[in-house]
């Protein structure tokens, strides 16, 4: 059994172009990806400035993307982060949220994700208030699939350091009182999990009283620590057994849309191949499908520099790599050159 695969564009840093989004959706649809959620952190009108209206050109671009998704049999979604609305969910907040939901409905949205991630969570009655908001939203949205991202979406203690200590029994209360029709995002034992073990997912499912919807933070490279690297290798630590334990599996991609396609293809391979999956072979198979044979050969040769050595330690190799890829007319080669030039560097993860 394979969990439905999808994309959540939920990274910090430079957002993709509309053409890149359309390409990624169409390419991955042919390989079994069935949903896409627009939620880049750079769109502040979905986060701290969520009460403000989007410009007409952005609205039209999103509407066009929604149509493109449907033409590829991909469900279209929006991720809304009404920043710390749970601190004061009063009549003014209700009016503003209703207005935003109406705008989201106008885009023919199939999936609505309400994201309480990366904001303070050390408040009394956090789970109770967030459940109240989700039930309020459920009564008003036209989206057929509703998802919530909890404030504490991983066991990772980094969340407690950055956003305050999680309330006692937070996940259990959320799972016990939240409508079972609403999915819950979860990233794993870490925010960027090296492995997603079935035993861990079974434990979390027990706490949430439902199968988690996995928000997989690979190959995302959006933080100050990660943006100097290109995560191109195949997925590991995700066994096909997860397919029966998750409600769905959403991948948060890298800042480089074309290069992201390589590992994202291998995830589909991991589910399809089961115990026969071999991550090295999966990369060998996926890279020419995305890059073509000649560029894939170069990337395989340079994989250690791109993924392991990283931008800050390339030294003299940076110029050599730049010369090598600048000579090639391919979007992925241009992404490598832009990465070498520092165009994708993320200095801080600001809202």
TORPA-916616 format. One record per residue (C-alpha): chain; x negated, y negated, z negated. Coordinates in steps of 0.5 Angstrom, whole numbers. Each point is the difference from the previous one (the first is absolute). Last residue first. Example, Ala and Ser with C-alpha at 12.3 -4.5 7.8 and 13.67 -1.06 7.14 Angstrom:
2
[numar A [-27 2 -14]],
[numar A [2 7 -2]],
***
This chain:
351
[numar A [-17 -71 -17]],
[numar A [-8 1 -1]],
[numar A [-4 6 1]],
[numar A [-7 -4 0]],
[numar A [-5 0 5]],
[numar A [3 4 5]],
[numar A [-5 1 6]],
[numar A [3 2 7]],
[numar A [-3 -5 4]],
[numar A [-7 1 -3]],
[numar A [-4 0 7]],
[numar A [-1 8 -1]],
[numar A [8 1 -1]],
[numar A [1 -5 6]],
[numar A [-5 5 4]],
[numar A [4 6 -2]],
[numar A [7 -2 1]],
[numar A [-3 -2 7]],
[numar A [-2 7 1]],
[numar A [7 2 -2]],
[numar A [3 -4 5]],
[numar A [-4 2 6]],
[numar A [-4 -3 5]],
[numar A [-7 2 -2]],
[numar A [-7 -4 0]],
[numar A [2 -3 -7]],
[numar A [0 7 -3]],
[numar A [-8 1 1]],
[numar A [-2 -7 -1]],
[numar A [3 0 -6]],
[numar A [-2 6 -3]],
[numar A [-7 -2 2]],
[numar A [1 -7 -4]],
[numar A [3 4 -6]],
[numar A [-6 5 0]],
[numar A [-5 -5 -2]],
[numar A [3 0 -7]],
[numar A [6 4 -1]],
[numar A [1 -1 -7]],
[numar A [5 -5 -1]],
[numar A [4 3 6]],
[numar A [1 7 -3]],
[numar A [-5 6 -1]],
[numar A [6 5 0]],
[numar A [5 -1 4]],
[numar A [-3 -4 6]],
[numar A [-7 2 0]],
[numar A [2 7 -2]],
[numar A [5 0 6]],
[numar A [-5 -2 5]],
[numar A [-1 6 4]],
[numar A [7 2 0]],
[numar A [2 -7 2]],
[numar A [-5 0 6]],
[numar A [4 7 2]],
[numar A [7 -3 -1]],
[numar A [-2 -6 5]],
[numar A [-2 5 5]],
[numar A [6 5 -1]],
[numar A [5 -5 0]],
[numar A [2 -4 -6]],
[numar A [6 2 -3]],
[numar A [1 7 3]],
[numar A [-8 1 0]],
[numar A [0 -1 -8]],
[numar A [6 5 -2]],
[numar A [-3 6 2]],
[numar A [-7 -1 -3]],
[numar A [3 -3 -6]],
[numar A [5 6 -1]],
[numar A [-7 5 1]],
[numar A [-3 -4 -6]],
[numar A [6 1 -4]],
[numar A [2 7 1]],
[numar A [7 2 -1]],
[numar A [1 8 1]],
[numar A [4 0 -7]],
[numar A [5 -5 3]],
[numar A [-1 -2 7]],
[numar A [6 -4 1]],
[numar A [0 -4 -7]],
[numar A [-8 -1 1]],
[numar A [1 -2 8]],
[numar A [5 -5 -2]],
[numar A [-5 -3 -5]],
[numar A [-5 1 6]],
[numar A [3 -5 4]],
[numar A [0 -5 -5]],
[numar A [-7 0 -1]],
[numar A [-1 -2 7]],
[numar A [5 -5 1]],
[numar A [-3 -4 -5]],
[numar A [-5 -2 5]],
[numar A [5 -3 4]],
[numar A [4 -4 -5]],
[numar A [-7 -3 -4]],
[numar A [2 -3 -6]],
[numar A [1 7 -3]],
[numar A [7 4 -1]],
[numar A [4 1 -5]],
[numar A [3 7 1]],
[numar A [7 2 -2]],
[numar A [2 8 -2]],
[numar A [7 1 -1]],
[numar A [4 3 -5]],
[numar A [-6 4 -3]],
[numar A [0 7 -3]],
[numar A [1 4 6]],
[numar A [-5 -3 5]],
[numar A [-5 0 -6]],
[numar A [-2 7 1]],
[numar A [-3 -2 7]],
[numar A [-6 -2 -4]],
[numar A [-2 -7 -1]],
[numar A [-7 -1 -3]],
[numar A [-3 -2 7]],
[numar A [2 -4 5]],
[numar A [-5 -1 6]],
[numar A [-5 -5 0]],
[numar A [1 -7 3]],
[numar A [-1 -4 -6]],
[numar A [-3 -6 2]],
[numar A [-4 -4 -5]],
[numar A [-2 -7 -3]],
[numar A [8 -1 -1]],
[numar A [0 5 -6]],
[numar A [-4 -4 -6]],
[numar A [4 -6 2]],
[numar A [6 3 1]],
[numar A [4 2 7]],
[numar A [-3 6 2]],
[numar A [6 5 1]],
[numar A [-2 7 3]],
[numar A [3 2 -5]],
[numar A [5 -3 -5]],
[numar A [5 5 0]],
[numar A [7 -2 -2]],
[numar A [3 7 -2]],
[numar A [8 0 -1]],
[numar A [1 3 -6]],
[numar A [5 6 -1]],
[numar A [5 -1 -5]],
[numar A [1 0 -7]],
[numar A [-5 -6 -1]],
[numar A [-4 4 -6]],
[numar A [1 7 3]],
[numar A [-2 -3 7]],
[numar A [-7 -2 -3]],
[numar A [-1 6 -3]],
[numar A [1 4 7]],
[numar A [-4 -5 3]],
[numar A [-6 1 -4]],
[numar A [0 7 1]],
[numar A [0 0 7]],
[numar A [-6 -4 0]],
[numar A [-1 -7 4]],
[numar A [-7 -1 1]],
[numar A [-5 -6 0]],
[numar A [6 -4 -2]],
[numar A [-1 -8 1]],
[numar A [5 -2 -5]],
[numar A [-2 6 -4]],
[numar A [3 6 -3]],
[numar A [5 -1 6]],
[numar A [3 -5 4]],
[numar A [7 0 -2]],
[numar A [6 -3 3]],
[numar A [7 1 -2]],
[numar A [6 2 4]],
[numar A [7 -2 -2]],
[numar A [6 5 1]],
[numar A [-1 2 -7]],
[numar A [2 -6 -3]],
[numar A [-5 -3 -5]],
[numar A [2 2 -7]],
[numar A [-4 6 -2]],
[numar A [-6 -1 5]],
[numar A [-1 -7 -2]],
[numar A [0 2 -7]],
[numar A [-5 5 1]],
[numar A [-5 -4 4]],
[numar A [0 -6 -6]],
[numar A [0 5 -6]],
[numar A [-5 -5 -3]],
[numar A [0 -7 3]],
[numar A [-6 0 5]],
[numar A [-6 -4 -3]],
[numar A [-1 -7 4]],
[numar A [-1 -1 7]],
[numar A [-7 0 2]],
[numar A [-3 5 -6]],
[numar A [7 4 0]],
[numar A [-1 1 8]],
[numar A [-7 2 -1]],
[numar A [2 6 -5]],
[numar A [2 4 7]],
[numar A [6 4 -2]],
[numar A [3 -3 6]],
[numar A [6 -4 2]],
[numar A [1 -4 -6]],
[numar A [4 -6 2]],
[numar A [4 5 4]],
[numar A [1 0 7]],
[numar A [8 1 2]],
[numar A [3 3 6]],
[numar A [6 -1 4]],
[numar A [2 4 6]],
[numar A [7 -2 4]],
[numar A [-2 -7 0]],
[numar A [7 -4 0]],
[numar A [-2 -4 -7]],
[numar A [5 -2 -5]],
[numar A [2 5 -5]],
[numar A [-7 3 0]],
[numar A [-3 -6 -1]],
[numar A [4 -1 -7]],
[numar A [-2 7 -1]],
[numar A [-8 -1 1]],
[numar A [1 -7 -4]],
[numar A [3 4 -6]],
[numar A [-6 6 0]],
[numar A [-5 -6 0]],
[numar A [3 -3 -6]],
[numar A [1 7 -4]],
[numar A [-7 2 2]],
[numar A [-3 -7 -2]],
[numar A [4 0 -7]],
[numar A [-6 -4 -3]],
[numar A [-5 -2 4]],
[numar A [-7 2 2]],
[numar A [1 0 7]],
[numar A [-4 -5 3]],
[numar A [0 0 8]],
[numar A [-4 5 5]],
[numar A [6 4 1]],
[numar A [7 -2 -1]],
[numar A [2 2 8]],
[numar A [7 1 2]],
[numar A [0 4 6]],
[numar A [6 0 5]],
[numar A [0 5 6]],
[numar A [5 0 6]],
[numar A [-1 -8 1]],
[numar A [4 -3 6]],
[numar A [-3 -6 -1]],
[numar A [6 -4 -2]],
[numar A [0 5 -6]],
[numar A [-7 -3 -2]],
[numar A [3 -7 0]],
[numar A [6 2 -4]],
[numar A [-4 3 -5]],
[numar A [-4 -7 0]],
[numar A [6 -4 -2]],
[numar A [3 5 -5]],
[numar A [-7 0 -3]],
[numar A [0 -8 -1]],
[numar A [7 0 -2]],
[numar A [-2 6 -6]],
[numar A [-6 -4 -2]],
[numar A [5 -6 -1]],
[numar A [5 4 -4]],
[numar A [-6 2 -4]],
[numar A [-5 6 0]],
[numar A [-5 -3 -4]],
[numar A [-6 4 -1]],
[numar A [2 5 4]],
[numar A [-1 -5 6]],
[numar A [-7 1 -1]],
[numar A [-2 -1 8]],
[numar A [6 2 4]],
[numar A [-5 5 4]],
[numar A [4 2 6]],
[numar A [-2 6 4]],
[numar A [4 0 7]],
[numar A [1 7 4]],
[numar A [1 2 7]],
[numar A [2 8 1]],
[numar A [-4 3 6]],
[numar A [4 3 6]],
[numar A [-5 -4 5]],
[numar A [5 -4 2]],
[numar A [3 -1 -7]],
[numar A [-7 -3 -2]],
[numar A [-1 -5 6]],
[numar A [7 -3 -2]],
[numar A [-2 -1 -7]],
[numar A [-7 -3 3]],
[numar A [4 -5 4]],
[numar A [4 -2 -6]],
[numar A [-6 -1 -4]],
[numar A [-3 -4 6]],
[numar A [7 -4 0]],
[numar A [-1 -1 -7]],
[numar A [-7 -2 0]],
[numar A [2 -5 6]],
[numar A [6 -3 -4]],
[numar A [-5 -2 -6]],
[numar A [2 4 -6]],
[numar A [4 -3 -6]],
[numar A [-3 -1 -7]],
[numar A [3 4 -6]],
[numar A [-6 5 1]],
[numar A [-6 -5 -1]],
[numar A [-3 4 -5]],
[numar A [1 6 4]],
[numar A [4 1 7]],
[numar A [-1 -7 2]],
[numar A [-8 1 -2]],
[numar A [-1 5 6]],
[numar A [-7 1 -1]],
[numar A [2 6 -4]],
[numar A [2 3 6]],
[numar A [7 4 -1]],
[numar A [3 2 6]],
[numar A [2 8 -1]],
[numar A [0 5 6]],
[numar A [3 7 0]],
[numar A [0 6 4]],
[numar A [-7 2 1]],
[numar A [-1 7 4]],
[numar A [-5 -1 5]],
[numar A [3 -4 6]],
[numar A [3 -5 -6]],
[numar A [-7 -1 -1]],
[numar A [-2 -3 6]],
[numar A [7 -4 1]],
[numar A [-1 -3 -7]],
[numar A [-7 -2 0]],
[numar A [1 -3 7]],
[numar A [6 -4 -3]],
[numar A [-4 -2 -6]],
[numar A [-6 -2 5]],
[numar A [4 -5 4]],
[numar A [3 -3 -6]],
[numar A [-7 -2 -2]],
[numar A [-3 3 -7]],
[numar A [0 -3 -6]],
[numar A [-7 -3 -3]],
[numar A [-1 2 -7]],
[numar A [4 4 -5]],
[numar A [4 6 2]],
[numar A [7 3 0]],
[numar A [1 2 7]],
[numar A [4 6 -2]],
[numar A [0 5 5]],
[numar A [3 7 1]],
[numar A [0 7 -1]],
[numar A [6 4 -2]],
[numar A [-2 6 -5]],
[numar A [-2 6 4]],
[numar A [3 7 -2]],
***
